Amino acid sequence: MEFTRSKSLSLGIELELQLVRAHDRDLAHEAGDLIERLAQHKVPGEVKPEVTLSMIELNSTIQSSYAGALAELEAQRAVVIEAAGVLNLGISGGGAHPFHDWTERRVYPADRFKAVTQRYGYLAKQFTVFGEHIHLGCTDGDEAVYLTHMLTRYMPHFIALSAASPFYQGEDTAFQSSRLTAVSAFPLSGHMPFVPDWAAFLEYFESMRGYGIVEGMKDFYWDIRPKPEFGTIEIRVCDTPLTVRRAALLAGYAQALAGWLLEERSRAPSAAVYQVNAFNRFAATPASSSTPMRAARRRSAPTSSIPRRRSCRRRRASAASMRCASWRTACGAAIRTRAGCASVSPRAVRCPTWCAKRARCGRARPAKPSAPARGRVARPASASSAPGSGWS
């Protein structure tokens, strides 16, 4: 496995995006139709499918600076939102959808994703989370190994700066980012082993391939991994930001940080960094400065002990601070129907397409909200984006 030489510190960005339905803001299953429609447009870079039909991935071309990356992302956004609008879909950023049900996801019909499903089972559907991946060009494999080790200590920075998934499966997680939990479920997640150079890494890789554990670098879900076919390293810890500008800024920060590390080389890579790496990643995501576990216990108190209207208002205020329109809509519906968050699960009040399963609290399902009038599609107040678009 040869390492392809590329220009040092060149940039590439991958963005995984949510496809949401206009009428209820839940995830759609229209990735195939959207990609087919985008094939008829001139899109900068590339649009690819991802593991489920509820997401797509945007790939940039090779860029040299933040300004070029931002300009291309804005051009991609415009084309994708226009095509999605024709299909009555919204495009959204964020690291995880706030209330979707992972059991309703459908795996994209591609050989690689079928193989992932066969190997990892239900984890493939639960992997419907959305991240930004940043590629940095390296001149050779030794430089890639050096940057991978040296950037590891800064991964909590990227987690904190990009965090955009406080809700998961309809629950307030008490953390700003819940996406990494889904990634950590895979046995090949975590970090690259501490190897001194590219030759040592190749020895490790060949041993793993000889055991039948991996076939290529895509089988490693590390926080940072070398990508020898591109001649880059790939930073993978970021939630998909809520704006394309923040996505470009994160890439610019990674480029500047890597440039400083290569120029100064003030310290050598150390295995000691990995001793605290897992905890530092965890510590980067709490929603407040209070003790994370205490906050989690407080929010998981029995709902019967919380006044109904107060519970709804508190959750709605929390959602408002995170710009989570879907959760505000759900809790607003609960208040209007006097069902209250204490007696009806978020899933039960979220949309007219609520399925026949019982609410999590075990009570009967509520009356369905009225659907939009025939021939009219519910759209957000803003006319600058597609229906349900939360990506600006």
N, C-alpha and C positions, 0 to 999 in steps of 0.2 A: 504494500500500500504506500504509494508515493505521495509526498506532500506537494501540491501544486503551488508554485511560487506566485505570489500576488503583490501588489503595491502595498507597502507597509502603511497601516492605519487607514486604508480605504474603508468605506462604509457600505453596509447593506442592512436593510430593515425588513422583517417579516411581521405582519400584523394579522392576528386571528380575530375575526369580527363576528358578532352575533347577528343572526337573521331573525327578526321579530315580526309577528303578525300585526297588522294595523289595528284590528278591532279589539284586541285584548292584551297586546304587548307580550304574549307568551312566545316562546321560540317556535319558528316555522320549520318545515322540512323541505325547503325549496332550493337548496344549494345547487342541485343539478340544473334546474331551470334557469337560475340566475347565471351560472357559469356559461350555459349555452347561449344565453342572450348577450353576455359580455363578449363572447367570441365574435360577435358581429360589430363590436365597437373597437376603436383603437385605444387600448388601455396602456398607459406607461407601465413598464415592468410586466408582472404576470399575476394572474388570479388562479388559485389552486383550490381544490377541495380539501377538506379536513376530515377527521375521523367520523363525524356524524353529519347528517344532512342539514343541521341547524347552524352551520358555521362555514365560513370561507377564509382563505388566507391570501393576503396581498403580499407580493414580493417586489421590492424595489430593484432598480438596476444598481450597478456599482456607482457610488457617489464618493466625492472627496471632501465634502463639507456639510455642515448643518444646513446651510442655505439651500444647497442643491437637493438634499433629502426632503426638506420641508416643501419645496416647490413641487417635487414629484408626488409626495403624499397628497397634497391638495388637489393635484390633477387626478390622481387615482380616485380620491373621495368623490369628486364631482361626477365622474363617469359611473361609478358603482351606485351612488345614490339615485342617479337618474334611471339606471336600468332597474334597480330594485323598486322604484316607485311605480313602474309599469306593472310589476307583479304584485302591487299592493303590499310591499314589504318595507320594513324599516331596517336600517343598519345602525348598530350600536357598538360602542366600545364597552369597557369594563371587563374585569377578570372573570366574573361568573354572573350568570343570569340570576336575579334575586329570588325567583319563585318557581322556576321550571321543575318538572318532575323528570328525573333522569331515566326512569323506566319507559317514558314515552319517546325517547330518542331513537333514531334509526341510523344504523351504520351506513356510511357511504359505500356504494357497491364498487369498490376497487380492490384489487388483489392484496395490496399491502394492508388495508384496513380490515379486510376479512381475516388475514393472518393474525393481526393484532387481537381481533375478537376471539379467534380460536385459541390463542395463547393465554390471554388475560381475562376472558369471560366478561363479566359485568363491568369490570374496570374500564373497558373501552367506552361504554356509554357514559359512565361517570366522568370520563375524561373530556366531557363537553365543557371545557373551561377555555379561557381566551387570554393569550399572552402576546407580548411583543418580544421578538428575538432580534438581537443586535449582532451583526457580523462585523468583525474587525480584521482587515487584511494583515497577513504576516508574510515575511520574506522566506521563511523556512520553518521546518517542524520544531527546531529548538526554540525559536522565538515564540511559537505557539504554545509550547509547554511552559515556557517562562511566564508569559502573560496569563495563562490559565491559573497558575499557582499564585501569582502576585495579585490578580484581580479578585481572587476568592475572598479576601478580607473585606472587600468593598461591596460584596453582594447585598448585605443588609441595606446599604444606601439605595441601591436600585429597587429593592423591595419596597422600602418606605416611600420613595419618590413616585413610584408607579401605582401604589396600592389603590385598587378600585373594585373590591369585591367584598363588602361588609356583610352582605346577605347571601345565604346559601340554602336552597331548598325551602324557601319561605321563612327561614329563621335568621334572627340577628345573631351573628357569630361572636359579637364582642371584639372582633378584630377588624382592622381596615382591609385586610386581604385574607380570603379563604382559599384562593386558587391553589396555593402551594400544597395544601393538604391533599388535594386530588392527585397531584404529581407525585407526592411522597409515597403513595400507595404502591407504586411500581417498584419491583425489586432492584432495578438497575437505575434508580434515581440517586440523588445525593451528589457526590463530587468525584472527580477523577482521582485515582490513586496517586500517591506522591511518588513520582518518577523523576529522575534528574534530567532526562533529555528525550528526544524523539526516538532514538534507538531503543531505549528502555521501554518507552510506551508501545512501540511496535511489538516488542517481546511480550508485553502484557496482553496486547490485543490479539496476537496470534494464539496465545494460550487460551483465551476466552473463546475464540472462534473454534479452536480445536476441541473444546469441551462441548460445542454445540449450543453455547449460551447466546452468542451474538453472530450475526452475519455481516453487519456493517456498523458504522458509527451512529446511524439512526436508531439503533437498538439501545443506546445509552441515553438516559433521560437526566443527565447531569445538569447542575446549575450552569456550568460552563463546559463546553466540549470543543475539541479541535474538529475542524471540518476539512480534512485534507483534500477532498475533491474540489473545494472552492478556494483553498489556500487561506482559510480564516479560522478564527475562534468564534464561538457563538455563545452569547450571554442569553440565558433562557429563564431568568427568575422574574421578569417584569410582568405584571398585569397589563393587558391592553389599556392604554390611557384613554381618557374620555375626550381628548382632543388630539388632532394630528400634530399640533404644535408641540405638545408635551412629548409625543412619541419621538419627534425629531430632536427635541432638546435632550432627551435621555440618550439618544445615539451620539449627540455631540459631546455630552458629558463623558460617555464611555471612550470616545476617541481622544478627548483631551487627557483623560486619566491614563490611558494606555501610552500616549505619547510621553507624558511625564515619567512614567515608570521606565520606559525604554531609554529615555535621555539621561535620567539621574542614576538609575540602577544603584540606589542608595542602600539597598539591602538584598540579601540573597533569599530565594524561596525557602520556606521553613515548613516542616511537617506540623509544627505546633499550631499553625493556623487552623488546621482541620480538627483539632481537639475541641475547639469551641465553636466551630462553624455551624453546627446544627442549632445550638442554643441562640447564637447571634441572629440566625435567620428567623427563629421564632420570636425573639425579642423585638424584631423590626416591625411587627404587625399589630401590636395592641391598639385599641381604639382610643385610649387615653393614657395618662401617666400613672393611673392607679394600677394596683396589682391585677394582672390579666385574669388570673383564676378567680379572684374575688368578684371582678366584673361579670365573669361568666356565670358564677353562682347566683349573683343578684338578678341577672336577666333570665335565669332558668327557674325562678320561683314559680310555684303553682299558680296557674292563671286565676283560680278561684279566689285567691287572696288579693287580686288587683281589681279595682273598680273598672267596669267595662269601658265606659267612655274615656276614662283617664288612660287606660291601657292603649286604646286606639290613638288618642292624641299623642301619647309619648312616642309610640312607634312611628306615627306619621311625622312628628317633628324630627325624629332621628333620620328618617328617610329624606326629609326635605334638606337636611344639612348635607346629605350625600348626593343630592339631585337624583333620587331614585323615583322617577315618575310612576313606574309600575306599582311599587309598594304603596305610594300615596293613593293611587287610584283604588287599590284593593281595600285599604283601610277606610278610605272615604266611603266606599260602597257599604262597608260593614256598619259604619255610623248611620248612614242614611236609612238602611234597612233595620236599624236597631238590633242587629244581630250581635255586634260587638266582637272584638278580637278574642275575648275570653271564652266564648262559646263556639266560635266558628273558626276553623283553620284558615290561614291565608289562601290556601289552595281552593277552599270552598267558596270564597267570595271573589276570586280574582277575575272570572270571565264567564261569558255565557256557555263556553264549551267545557265547563266543569264535568268531569267524567262521573260514572255511576258509583265510584268507590265512596265509602263513608269518610267523613271528615276525621282528622287525626284524633280529635277529642272523643270520637265514638258516637257523636250525636247525628241526627238526621241531617241530610244536606239542606241548605237554604233554598229559597225560591230563586230561580235564575233571573239575573238582571235582564231588562228588556233589550232586545237587539236593535241595531240601527234600522231606520226605515228603509224599505226596499229601494234599491237604486242609489242609496246614499252611503258613503263610506265615512266612518268616524275618522277624523284627522286632527292632529295637534294644532294648536293656535298658530305656531310658527309656519310660515310658508317657505322658509329657506331650506327645508330639508324634507326627506321622504317621510311617509307615515311612520310614526314611532321611532324616528331616527334619534338616537342619543349620542351621536358621534359628530363632532363639529371641528 
